[in-house]
């Protein structure tokens, strides 16, 4: 925990890098902040939140925050401020309290982009179905349910008998249905969905026929139907698929909306089919060459490369060498303050293709 602070205090280059990021921020309890992971330890994670001191997430947050299972230095995390400064001078942060805010942000994304999302049916409630979406309770009015649920019990549905209707819909508990967000209010904790709005004009039989013709490895054209923080939903002539955020590009993708918008054409490669949901797993990046496969022969240790600073982080800077290929210049290997967009020359000091690691030194290039 003290190591990160020692580096900050002892390195003038660190101070310059941090000062290049803008004004020092001040926070109060309850503020939502985004921070870059500086250090990952067994009992804590330190985040650079742009303040005079780092934010700290302690181990009592780990069990409920799945994001920490795969967190890495350089990742951006959303958190809530619990304490502006503790006895050690850190800003105390909570991931638990930020989780609900993140869920409502996902709801907002789904609503604005008209995305089709999956919800799990909890139970029947007078007038519709209670559902779960990312841990939030929502409601699907009967008038917005697909009529397919009532094909075998149309009389009960038409009669409006609550007891019989509840019994006929009981079988839906636990089922996942596709819906669109039609109304939401975080302040009122109100979330309303429509299954009808999410239903395409294709019948299940027609979808099965189309799906049977799809093969793993196929390259197909589609239309983007939804953009979410975790990926892009795609319609392939009546078949639904998902391009996960990790399959959009070889470079790190901060948010899919930077690459696609609803209604945009898209070319994808089929990776597989989920037999349960009948949804296709798709990829865009696998239609292009992986730049990391040739990195060791193209950029051997000692080679001099030109690049552009793509991101400033507390421990150094990332430099884009070519599309999809960023190298790290550690704080100790810089020769002065940097900012995003700077053109730099560096020397390769370490390269590992399978691990997707490329270490660079601007200091070494400057001394030659």
Buried (B, 14 or more C-beta within 10 A) or exposed (E): BEEBBEBBEEBEBBEBBBEBBEEEEEBEEEBBBEBBBBBBEEEBBBBBBBBEBBBBBBEEBBEEBEBBEEBEBBBEBBBBBBBBEEEEEBBBBBBBBBBBBBBBBBBEBBBEBBBBBBBBBBEBEEEBBBBEBBEBEBBBBBEBBBEEBBEEBEEBBEEEEEEBBBEBBEEBEEEEBBBBBBEBEBEEEEBBBBBBBBBBEBEEEEBEEBBEEBEEEEEBEBBBBBBBBEBBBBBBBBBBBBBBBEBBBBBBBEEBBEBBEBEBEBEBBBBEBEEEEEBBBBBBBBEEEBBBEEBBEBBEEEEEBEBBBBBBBBBBBBBBBEEBBBBBBBBEBBBEBBEEEBEBBBBBBEBEBEEBEBBBBBBBBBEE
